[in-house]
């Protein structure tokens, strides 16, 4: 019989999956990389005088990335404060 402190090791296809490291599942890194890419593209397009459609697209991408920063910060703060509607483990 198993005791509470002695857990069984499960082998085969039913092994528990380990949690991913925080940097891999973090939200800040992809948001920073994506927003930076859009803002660099905007600067390049402004310097080269490219078509206005691409310029507005890059501006929208950078702007939405900045909105994303606010949402990530908002959800992280709500999660830390224990809000019921917040996403967990951010």
mmCIF file of the C-alpha atoms, coordinates in Angstrom:
data_MODEL
# 
_entry.id   MODEL 
# 
loop_
_atom_site.group_PDB 
_atom_site.id 
_atom_site.type_symbol 
_atom_site.label_atom_id 
_atom_site.label_alt_id 
_atom_site.label_comp_id 
_atom_site.label_asym_id 
_atom_site.label_entity_id 
_atom_site.label_seq_id 
_atom_site.pdbx_PDB_ins_code 
_atom_site.Cartn_x 
_atom_site.Cartn_y 
_atom_site.Cartn_z 
_atom_site.occupancy 
_atom_site.B_iso_or_equiv 
_atom_site.pdbx_formal_charge 
_atom_site.auth_seq_id 
_atom_site.auth_comp_id 
_atom_site.auth_asym_id 
_atom_site.auth_atom_id 
_atom_site.pdbx_PDB_model_num 
ATOM 1  C CA . UNK A 1 1  ? 0.000   0.000  0.000   1.00 0.00 ? 1  UNK A CA 1 
ATOM 2  C CA . UNK A 1 2  ? 1.221   3.483  -0.831  1.00 0.00 ? 2  UNK A CA 1 
ATOM 3  C CA . UNK A 1 3  ? 1.817   6.028  1.876   1.00 0.00 ? 3  UNK A CA 1 
ATOM 4  C CA . UNK A 1 4  ? 1.091   9.734  1.273   1.00 0.00 ? 4  UNK A CA 1 
ATOM 5  C CA . UNK A 1 5  ? 4.790   10.631 1.107   1.00 0.00 ? 5  UNK A CA 1 
ATOM 6  C CA . UNK A 1 6  ? 5.604   7.745  -1.220  1.00 0.00 ? 6  UNK A CA 1 
ATOM 7  C CA . UNK A 1 7  ? 4.188   8.443  -4.682  1.00 0.00 ? 7  UNK A CA 1 
ATOM 8  C CA . UNK A 1 8  ? 4.325   5.914  -7.477  1.00 0.00 ? 8  UNK A CA 1 
ATOM 9  C CA . UNK A 1 9  ? 6.482   6.575  -10.469 1.00 0.00 ? 9  UNK A CA 1 
ATOM 10 C CA . UNK A 1 10 ? 4.347   6.312  -13.555 1.00 0.00 ? 10 UNK A CA 1 
ATOM 11 C CA . UNK A 1 11 ? 6.122   5.027  -16.629 1.00 0.00 ? 11 UNK A CA 1 
ATOM 12 C CA . UNK A 1 12 ? 5.165   4.583  -20.222 1.00 0.00 ? 12 UNK A CA 1 
ATOM 13 C CA . UNK A 1 13 ? 2.784   6.846  -22.124 1.00 0.00 ? 13 UNK A CA 1 
ATOM 14 C CA . UNK A 1 14 ? 1.099   8.118  -18.937 1.00 0.00 ? 14 UNK A CA 1 
ATOM 15 C CA . UNK A 1 15 ? 4.067   9.923  -17.405 1.00 0.00 ? 15 UNK A CA 1 
ATOM 16 C CA . UNK A 1 16 ? 3.255   13.372 -16.011 1.00 0.00 ? 16 UNK A CA 1 
ATOM 17 C CA . UNK A 1 17 ? 4.504   16.172 -18.228 1.00 0.00 ? 17 UNK A CA 1 
ATOM 18 C CA . UNK A 1 18 ? 6.956   18.516 -16.486 1.00 0.00 ? 18 UNK A CA 1 
ATOM 19 C CA . UNK A 1 19 ? 6.131   22.197 -16.357 1.00 0.00 ? 19 UNK A CA 1 
ATOM 20 C CA . UNK A 1 20 ? 7.830   24.379 -18.951 1.00 0.00 ? 20 UNK A CA 1 
ATOM 21 C CA . UNK A 1 21 ? 10.394  26.903 -17.708 1.00 0.00 ? 21 UNK A CA 1 
ATOM 22 C CA . UNK A 1 22 ? 9.121   30.432 -17.109 1.00 0.00 ? 22 UNK A CA 1 
ATOM 23 C CA . UNK A 1 23 ? 11.181  32.066 -19.905 1.00 0.00 ? 23 UNK A CA 1 
ATOM 24 C CA . UNK A 1 24 ? 9.685   29.677 -22.458 1.00 0.00 ? 24 UNK A CA 1 
ATOM 25 C CA . UNK A 1 25 ? 6.057   30.386 -21.563 1.00 0.00 ? 25 UNK A CA 1 
ATOM 26 C CA . UNK A 1 26 ? 6.521   34.014 -20.580 1.00 0.00 ? 26 UNK A CA 1 
ATOM 27 C CA . UNK A 1 27 ? 4.475   36.612 -22.419 1.00 0.00 ? 27 UNK A CA 1 
ATOM 28 C CA . UNK A 1 28 ? 6.899   39.519 -22.342 1.00 0.00 ? 28 UNK A CA 1 
ATOM 29 C CA . UNK A 1 29 ? 9.627   38.132 -24.625 1.00 0.00 ? 29 UNK A CA 1 
ATOM 30 C CA . UNK A 1 30 ? 7.487   37.485 -27.738 1.00 0.00 ? 30 UNK A CA 1 
ATOM 31 C CA . UNK A 1 31 ? 5.615   40.755 -27.236 1.00 0.00 ? 31 UNK A CA 1 
ATOM 32 C CA . UNK A 1 32 ? 8.877   42.710 -27.025 1.00 0.00 ? 32 UNK A CA 1 
ATOM 33 C CA . UNK A 1 33 ? 10.391  40.959 -30.056 1.00 0.00 ? 33 UNK A CA 1 
ATOM 34 C CA . UNK A 1 34 ? 7.274   41.406 -32.189 1.00 0.00 ? 34 UNK A CA 1 
ATOM 35 C CA . UNK A 1 35 ? 6.720   45.047 -31.256 1.00 0.00 ? 35 UNK A CA 1 
ATOM 36 C CA . UNK A 1 36 ? 10.375  45.854 -31.811 1.00 0.00 ? 36 UNK A CA 1 
ATOM 37 C CA . UNK A 1 37 ? 10.264  44.214 -35.240 1.00 0.00 ? 37 UNK A CA 1 
ATOM 38 C CA . UNK A 1 38 ? 7.232   46.277 -36.253 1.00 0.00 ? 38 UNK A CA 1 
ATOM 39 C CA . UNK A 1 39 ? 8.778   49.511 -34.972 1.00 0.00 ? 39 UNK A CA 1 
ATOM 40 C CA . UNK A 1 40 ? 12.073  48.812 -36.782 1.00 0.00 ? 40 UNK A CA 1 
ATOM 41 C CA . UNK A 1 41 ? 10.085  48.122 -39.951 1.00 0.00 ? 41 UNK A CA 1 
ATOM 42 C CA . UNK A 1 42 ? 8.258   51.421 -39.458 1.00 0.00 ? 42 UNK A CA 1 
ATOM 43 C CA . UNK A 1 43 ? 11.519  53.330 -39.162 1.00 0.00 ? 43 UNK A CA 1 
ATOM 44 C CA . UNK A 1 44 ? 12.938  51.619 -42.258 1.00 0.00 ? 44 UNK A CA 1 
ATOM 45 C CA . UNK A 1 45 ? 9.779   52.373 -44.222 1.00 0.00 ? 45 UNK A CA 1 
ATOM 46 C CA . UNK A 1 46 ? 9.796   56.014 -43.147 1.00 0.00 ? 46 UNK A CA 1 
ATOM 47 C CA . UNK A 1 47 ? 13.469  56.424 -44.080 1.00 0.00 ? 47 UNK A CA 1 
ATOM 48 C CA . UNK A 1 48 ? 13.048  54.782 -47.486 1.00 0.00 ? 48 UNK A CA 1 
ATOM 49 C CA . UNK A 1 49 ? 9.791   56.591 -48.257 1.00 0.00 ? 49 UNK A CA 1 
ATOM 50 C CA . UNK A 1 50 ? 7.906   53.381 -49.038 1.00 0.00 ? 50 UNK A CA 1 
ATOM 51 C CA . UNK A 1 51 ? 4.242   52.982 -49.935 1.00 0.00 ? 51 UNK A CA 1 
ATOM 52 C CA . UNK A 1 52 ? 1.855   54.369 -47.348 1.00 0.00 ? 52 UNK A CA 1 
ATOM 53 C CA . UNK A 1 53 ? -0.006  51.033 -46.964 1.00 0.00 ? 53 UNK A CA 1 
ATOM 54 C CA . UNK A 1 54 ? 3.085   49.317 -45.555 1.00 0.00 ? 54 UNK A CA 1 
ATOM 55 C CA . UNK A 1 55 ? 3.872   52.311 -43.354 1.00 0.00 ? 55 UNK A CA 1 
ATOM 56 C CA . UNK A 1 56 ? 0.405   52.253 -41.822 1.00 0.00 ? 56 UNK A CA 1 
ATOM 57 C CA . UNK A 1 57 ? 0.608   48.487 -41.374 1.00 0.00 ? 57 UNK A CA 1 
ATOM 58 C CA . UNK A 1 58 ? 3.899   48.795 -39.484 1.00 0.00 ? 58 UNK A CA 1 
ATOM 59 C CA . UNK A 1 59 ? 2.485   51.622 -37.385 1.00 0.00 ? 59 UNK A CA 1 
ATOM 60 C CA . UNK A 1 60 ? -0.563  49.511 -36.518 1.00 0.00 ? 60 UNK A CA 1 
ATOM 61 C CA . UNK A 1 61 ? 1.665   46.542 -35.612 1.00 0.00 ? 61 UNK A CA 1 
ATOM 62 C CA . UNK A 1 62 ? 3.775   48.664 -33.276 1.00 0.00 ? 62 UNK A CA 1 
ATOM 63 C CA . UNK A 1 63 ? 0.701   50.281 -31.760 1.00 0.00 ? 63 UNK A CA 1 
ATOM 64 C CA . UNK A 1 64 ? -1.023  46.958 -31.134 1.00 0.00 ? 64 UNK A CA 1 
ATOM 65 C CA . UNK A 1 65 ? 2.183   45.643 -29.577 1.00 0.00 ? 65 UNK A CA 1 
ATOM 66 C CA . UNK A 1 66 ? 2.135   48.562 -27.132 1.00 0.00 ? 66 UNK A CA 1 
ATOM 67 C CA . UNK A 1 67 ? -1.517  47.796 -26.344 1.00 0.00 ? 67 UNK A CA 1 
ATOM 68 C CA . UNK A 1 68 ? -0.420  44.202 -25.736 1.00 0.00 ? 68 UNK A CA 1 
ATOM 69 C CA . UNK A 1 69 ? 2.146   45.406 -23.172 1.00 0.00 ? 69 UNK A CA 1 
ATOM 70 C CA . UNK A 1 70 ? -0.643  47.092 -21.261 1.00 0.00 ? 70 UNK A CA 1 
ATOM 71 C CA . UNK A 1 71 ? -2.828  43.976 -21.343 1.00 0.00 ? 71 UNK A CA 1 
ATOM 72 C CA . UNK A 1 72 ? 0.032   41.759 -20.167 1.00 0.00 ? 72 UNK A CA 1 
ATOM 73 C CA . UNK A 1 73 ? 0.799   44.139 -17.306 1.00 0.00 ? 73 UNK A CA 1 
ATOM 74 C CA . UNK A 1 74 ? -2.880  44.360 -16.380 1.00 0.00 ? 74 UNK A CA 1 
ATOM 75 C CA . UNK A 1 75 ? -3.343  40.572 -16.327 1.00 0.00 ? 75 UNK A CA 1 
ATOM 76 C CA . UNK A 1 76 ? -0.104  40.038 -14.390 1.00 0.00 ? 76 UNK A CA 1 
ATOM 77 C CA . UNK A 1 77 ? -1.158  42.548 -11.728 1.00 0.00 ? 77 UNK A CA 1 
ATOM 78 C CA . UNK A 1 78 ? -4.646  41.043 -11.486 1.00 0.00 ? 78 UNK A CA 1 
ATOM 79 C CA . UNK A 1 79 ? -3.160  37.556 -11.156 1.00 0.00 ? 79 UNK A CA 1 
ATOM 80 C CA . UNK A 1 80 ? -0.843  38.666 -8.363  1.00 0.00 ? 80 UNK A CA 1 
ATOM 81 C CA . UNK A 1 81 ? -3.732  40.267 -6.507  1.00 0.00 ? 81 UNK A CA 1 
ATOM 82 C CA . UNK A 1 82 ? -5.833  37.107 -6.813  1.00 0.00 ? 82 UNK A CA 1 
ATOM 83 C CA . UNK A 1 83 ? -8.585  38.442 -9.039  1.00 0.00 ? 83 UNK A CA 1 
ATOM 84 C CA . UNK A 1 84 ? -11.105 35.759 -10.032 1.00 0.00 ? 84 UNK A CA 1 
ATOM 85 C CA . UNK A 1 85 ? -11.110 36.696 -13.717 1.00 0.00 ? 85 UNK A CA 1 
ATOM 86 C CA . UNK A 1 86 ? -7.354  36.931 -14.121 1.00 0.00 ? 86 UNK A CA 1 
ATOM 87 C CA . UNK A 1 87 ? -5.257  34.393 -15.967 1.00 0.00 ? 87 UNK A CA 1 
ATOM 88 C CA . UNK A 1 88 ? -3.124  32.350 -13.632 1.00 0.00 ? 88 UNK A CA 1 
ATOM 89 C CA . UNK A 1 89 ? 0.648   31.788 -13.570 1.00 0.00 ? 89 UNK A CA 1 
ATOM 90 C CA . UNK A 1 90 ? 1.657   34.817 -15.626 1.00 0.00 ? 90 UNK A CA 1 
# 
